[in-house]
Amino acid sequence: MSYPLMVLKRLLTKETAADHGVKTAKDTLLEAVTKRFADIEEEPLYSLATVIDPRLGLTRAETTVLVLIQP
């Protein structure tokens, strides 16, 4: 699972006092994200794009290792 997707899922599952009134919306969004991105790890182009995305701040060595372990 890509890092941005992990963060989004973690934020949507986290319950806070500020959730009053938006819990249903968060649950619906989490369900939609989970359904839409269920098979994303099986698509090598998405995985590679996530790895080489400069916004993630991976070092060159980390990127090389992640690219090499792609199926």
Residue pairs with C-beta under 8 A, 6 or more apart in sequence:
1 9
1 37
1 40
1 41
2 40
2 46
2 47
2 50
3 50
3 56
4 50
5 33
5 37
5 40
8 33
9 30
9 33
9 34
12 26
12 27
12 29
12 30
12 33
13 30
15 23
19 26
40 46
40 47
41 47
44 70
44 71
47 70
48 67
48 70
50 56
51 58
51 63
51 66
51 67
51 70
52 63
52 67
58 66
